[in-house]
């Protein structure tokens, strides 16, 4: 069994990593999306591809759902990531003709 002190330490480390991600890869355009790499260079895509974003989304869900640790900020970040994920939805299906998330 993990101690409460250890759990809070791990949560603080995870939160610090998330804040570094936000500071270096987050966008300030209200989309909730992230850049593919840092530093941004000429010719880079405006946003990451769907798969890297999905991994950020999962990490935010992990932060928001840690047992014994509550954070309203993590809940807001999770709601933002859930909305942002929909930017990748392609209802027409692109080349496959089947709806799905663009990658």
Residue, then its C-alpha position, 0 to 999 in steps of 0.5 A: x500500500x502506498x503512503x499518502x505522502x508518497x501519493x501526494x509526491x507522485x501527484x506533484x511530480x506528475x502535475x509539474x510535468x504537465x505544467x512543463x508540457x503546457x508551457x512548452x507545447x500548449x497553444x494559446x489559441x483556445x483550441x486546447x491542442x498541442x504542438x508536435x515539438x519544441x521549439x517550434x520551427x518554420x514549416x512545423x504543423x500548427x498542432x500535433x498529430x492525433x496520436x500524440x494528442x491522445x497520449x496527452x489526453x490519457x495523461x490528463x485523465x490519469x491526473x484527474x482520476x488519481x485516487x486520494x488526490x482531488x483537483x478541480x484544475x485537472x477536471x477542467x483540463x480533462x474537459x478541455x482535452x475531451x473537447x479538443x480531441x474532437x478537432x481530429x474527428x473526420x465524419x466523412x472518413x477521408x480516404x477510407x470513407x468511414x468516420x473516425x479520428x484523423x491521424 
